[in-house]
Amino acid sequence: MDNNKIEVTGISKPLLRLIDERVRHFGGDRAAYIRDLIERDIFGTSHGHKHTFAEFGTKRTFDSQQWEADMELLAQGAEQIPVLPPESFTRESIYGNHD
């Protein structure tokens, strides 16, 4: 494989921590985890794990503890996000004069 590089910018620190937590959980390194995500998104399977059609039809069980942990990681630093005034969300403020 060629040593191709893709630079991804704009990843928030909480999301990066969440990615690193998943890397620790599944093993490997950050680059391998992200390559696996890309392959699964594009091909529907990871390079190292070929799945049958039946496996894709089977949903994973919802892990409420993992979901809570993920939400806590994503919410870190949210108190620093400014609160916008209500007029920021009116139709006119979003679309202006465009009908």
Buried (B, 14 or more C-beta within 10 A) or exposed (E): EEEEEEEEEEEEEBBEEBBBBBBEEEEEEEEBBBBBEEBBEEEEBBEEEEEEEEEEEEEEEEEEEEEEEBEEBBEBEEEEEEEEEEEEEEEEEEEEEEE
